[in-house]
Amino acid sequence: MTFDHYKQIRERSEYLCSNLETEDFTIQAAEHVSPAKWHLAHTSWFFETFVLKSFLPDYQEFHPDFSFFFNSYYNAVGERTARHHRGLMTRPTTEEVFDYRGYVDEQMNFLIDGYLTDEVIEIVLLGLNHEQQHQELLLTDLKYNLWQNPLLPAVLNIKEYPKQPERRWIQIKEGVYEIGHQGEGFCYDNERANHKVYLESYSIADRLVSNKEYLKFVQEGGYDRPEFWHSDGWAWLKAEGVKSPLYWLVNNDDNFCYTLDGKRELDLEAPLAHVSFYEAAAYAEWAGYRLPTEAEWEVASSEFSWGKRWEWTNSAYLPYPRYQKAPGAIGEYNGKFMVNQMVLRGASVATSPGHSRSTYRNFFHPHYQWQFTGIRLCQKIN
């Protein structure tokens, strides 16, 4: 663990904001997204709260009220701003948030230089991976926030629509396999413990469903046919008036979409993005396939390319056998969310470099579309 490694990851957060105007930092279009300013401050709060206050002698916090403003969901740490009010907080200003980041980085330099222990290294690594998670959230939240603007502003090109080959099917034999993180290196607690699973024979697509394939589902009335949808999914799309993936601007003549680089023609050969679990499951049903379980995905993952879209699985987010939640507030990081959510595997075009692995378990509620989520099909082998 070196300060250069720490600084490199921290600087990426600020790089992602380099084209934003001051007003862009504060907008929050819905409760499930956060302002860019909040992400920059919250990741600094994490280091201040769980590292500096605990391990740097005589540490003086930057501001006594910042814990209230920038705590996310750690009940053991204290009261906090209501999540849907984050965008209302014009103060502290964006400039003060950058000053806060600078102060925390300066203090972390002192700590890394003279107070590293195995325990400190473990929490710092968690903090850096936490920051990388928020780098992806910063991008996806920013896209959702800017999408509300009729100007459809362009701020960053992250090459959202990569190319992919023709589809082929990979066959996996029946058997007992091991999944979960093994060996050294960082992982989240929800990736452990490594354990055995039994899988029947199946085949899985080596590429994701394309925009062209999903557009056919839309054009053939997939959003109007309840036989393809879970009951909750059907209720969701009717209540919200959903007719297509998020950010699509399609009609009978033109197919466009919104990206962080502005309005673009929809690349029909690129992998689909921004669909909910409900849409993913309905499409798979319509196409005559199904979604893979997370175990099926992980066992087969070495056989196909992944990492451009978070991929919905048909697995509920639950603890692995022998899962151990960390003590104290850090234990709130993953464990308390293991209900009413679905697992996603892989990574996305918004994922930070070095922050993906085949055992990574992402998770979201089934109605969310705003992440770079896609569909990989699976089927049973008769």
N, C-alpha and C positions, 0 to 999 in steps of 0.2 A: 504494500500500500504506500503510494507516494502522493504528495500534493499535486504533482503534475497530472496524475491519473484523475484525481478528484476534480481538478480545475478543468480538464478537458471535457468531462461530462457536464459540469456546471455551465461552461461557456456555450455548449450547444443549445441550452434552453434560451439563452439570450440571442443567439444567432437566429433561431426560428422566429424571433420577434423583430428582426432587424428592419423589415419593411413596413412595420405597423406605424400608423399615426397615433398620437396620444389618445385620441378618442377610441381607437380600436381596442385598447387595452382593457376597457371597463365594461363592454357590453356583455349581457347575459340574456339570451333569448328564451331560455327555458330552464326549469329547475335542474334538469339532469346534465346541464353543461355549466361551465364556470368561465369567468373572464380570464383572459391571458394574464392580467395583473395578479389575479388570485393564485394561479398556478405558480408564478414566479415567487410569490411570497410564501405560499404553503410549503414548497419544497425547502425553502430556507428555514421555515419554522420547524420542519422535521429535524434538521441537523441541530438547530438551537435547542429544541426540547429534549431530544433523545440522546444527543451526544454532548454538546457543549455544557449544558446545565448539569449533566451528570458526571462528566469526566474532566473538564478543564477547571483547574483550581481558580477560585476568585472570579469566575466568569460573571460579567454584568450583561444582562439581557439588553437588547437594542431598545425596546420600548415595552413597558408593562402591559399595554393593551393589545399587542400584536398577537398574543396567543388566542385571545377572544376572536379577533378578526380572521385568523388564518388556520386555526384548528379545523380539521375536516369532519371526522366522525369519532374521535377518540374520547369516549365518555369519561374514561379514567383521568383524563388530563384537565377537564373542567368545561365550563360553559363556552359556547361558541356562537358565531353569527348563524342565523338560519340559512340553510343552503340556498333557498330561492331569493335571499336578500343580498347575495354576494355582489351582484351587479349594481346594487344601490349605493354601495360604499365608495363614493368618489374620494373620500379621505380614509386612510392614508393615500396620498397621491402616487401616481406611477413613479415619479422621481424618488419619492421616499422608499418605495419598494426596491428600486435598484440600489439605493443607499443601504438598505437592509441586507440585500444580497452581498454587497461588497463587505459589509461589516462581518457577516457570518463567515464569508470566505477567509477574511483576514484572521479571524479567531480559529477557524479550522486549520489554517496553516500552522498556527502555534501548537495546536493539539497534535497534529500529525507529526510535527517536528520533534515533540518531546514527550508525548503522553500516550503513545500507542501501546496497547496490550491486545491480546487475542480477543478479549471481549469487545474492546473498542473497534477493532478492525471488523468484526462481525456486524456491528451495528452500522458502521460507516458504509460497508458494502451494501447493506440493506437500504440505507439512505440513498446511495447512488443508483441502485436499481429502482427505487421508488421515484427518483427524479426522472429516470428514463421512461417509466410508465407515464409520468405526467407530461413528458415531452410529446408522447403520442396523443394523450388526451388534449394537450394544448392545441395541437393541429386539428384534431377532429372537432373540438369545441369551437375553435376559431372558424372553421368552415361552416358549421351550423349557424353560428352567430352572424357571419357575413352573408349567408344565404338569405337572411331576412331583408337584406338591402336590395332594392330594385336595380341598383347599378351593377350588381353582381361583381364586386371588386376583385381584382387579382392582386395577391400578395406574395405568393410563393409557388414555385413549380417543383413538385416532388414526384413528377412522372407517375401520375395516378393510374394510368391505363397501360400496363406493360403487355407485351406480346406473349402468346402462348401457343404451343403446338397443337396438332390434331389430337383428339382424345383416343387413348387406348385403355384397356382394362388390365389391372394387375390382380392376379389370383393369389390368395393367401390360404394355405391349407389349415384344416382343422387341427387344433392342438392347444397346448398350455403354453402361455407366453408370459414374460415379465414386463411390467410397465412401471413407470415412476422413476424418479431421479436416483442414479447410482453414483458412487464414487465421490471424488472431491469436486470443488468448484461450487459457485453460488447456486442456490435454488430457493424458491419460496417454500414455506412449510407445507403448503397444500400439494406439493409435488412428491411428498414422502408419505408413507414409506413405500419403497419398492416392493411390489407384490405380484403374485401370479394370478392370471386370469385364463379362463377357458373360452376359446372362440371356435364357433363352427366355421366351416369353409365359407369364404365370401370373396367377392371381387370389388375393387374400388377404382374409381377413375383416376388417371394419372394427371389430370388437369381439372381446373375449375369450370363450372358452367359459365358460358360466355354471355355477353350482352345480347348477342343475336339470338341465342337459344332462349333466353328469358323474355326477350321482346315478343317472341312467338307466343309464349304463355300469356302475356298481356293482351296481345292482339286477338287471341282466340278466346278471350273472355274468362281467363283464369281467376280474375278478381270478382267475378260474378257467379261463381259456381261453388256453392257451399260444400259439395261432396269432397273437395280436396283439402278442406281447412279443418284444423282443430276448432272445437267450439269456442274457446277463448280467442283464437285467432280471427274467426269470423266476426265475433262481437267487436273485436278491436278495429278491424278494417271498416266495419260499418259505422262505428262510433266516430272514428277519425277521418273517414272519407278517403282512405288510402286506395290509390289506383295504380301505383307503380313504385319502384324503388325510390328512395329519397334522392333528391337532386336531379332526377330526370325531367327533361323538358321535351316531351314527345307529343306528336299529334299525327295526323294521317299523312303529312307531307315531310315533316322534318323531325330529326332525332338529335337533340342536344342534351347537354348536362352541365351542371355547375361544378367547377373544380376550384381549388385554391388558386389556380392560375386564371380564373375567370370562366366565362361561358365558352364551351368547346363542343364540337360535333361529337356525338357519341360514337366511340370506337366499337363497332359491333363485334370484332374478333377478340377484344380484350376481355378479361374476366369481369364478371358482374361484381358490383359493390353496393353497399348500403341497403341491404335487405335485413329484415327481422328474422328471428327463428320461425315465426309463423309463416312468413313468405317462403323461406327456405324449405320448410316441411311441405307446404302446399305445392310448391313447384316439383319437388321430388315425387310426390304422390301423382301429380298430373303426368309427369314424364315416365312413370312406371318403375321408379326406383325408390330409394329411401336415403336418409342421412346415415353416415357411419356413427357408431358409438365412439367415445373418446379412446377406448382401448383399441378398437379396430383401426382408428386413425393412427395412433402412435405406433402400433406394430407394423403398419404398412409404410410409415412416413419415410423410411430410408429408401423406398422404391420410387418415390415421385418427388417432383420439385414443389416446394411450398415456401410461404413467406411473403406473398403479395397481398393476401387477404386473410383476415381472421376467418376461420371456417367453422360454421355452426356444426355441432355434433348433436346426436340424439340422446345425450347423457345429461342428467340433472347434476348440478354442482353439489357434490356431497364429499365428506371426508374419506380419504383412503383408509384401509385397515391400518391400525396402529398410528394413526395421525396424532401428533402431539402439538397442541397449541402453546405458543410461547407465553411465559408468565407476564403479568402486568399489562400495560397499555399496548405494547407491541403485539400482544396476543389478539388484539382487535383487528389486525391487519387483514386477515383472510377468514378466520374461523367463523366469525359471527355472520358472514354473508352466505353460509352454506344452506340456503333454503330459497326456493322459488326462483332459481336462476338456472340457466343452461350453460354448458361448457363450450368454449370455442378453443380451437387449436391452431397452431401455426404462428403467424405474425402478419404484418401488413406493410404497405409502402410507407406508412407513417411511423413504423416501429424504429426506434433508434438502433444504430449499428451495435452489434454485440449483445443485443437484448432479446434474443430468441433462441429457443432450443426445443427439441421434439417433446420434452416432458412438460413444457409450460402449459399451465391451465388458466386460461382467461375465462371470464364469466360475466354474463349480463342477463338482465331480464329479457324475456322472449319478445317483447314488443319493440325493442330499441333498434333503430336503423342507422344511427349517426356514425357508428364506427365503420371502418373499411371491412365489412363483413361479406363473405361470399359463400358459395355452395360447392361441395364436392359430393358426387353421387356414389352410392354403394348399392350392392345387390347380393342376395344369397346365391350360392352356387348349388344347383340341384344335384 
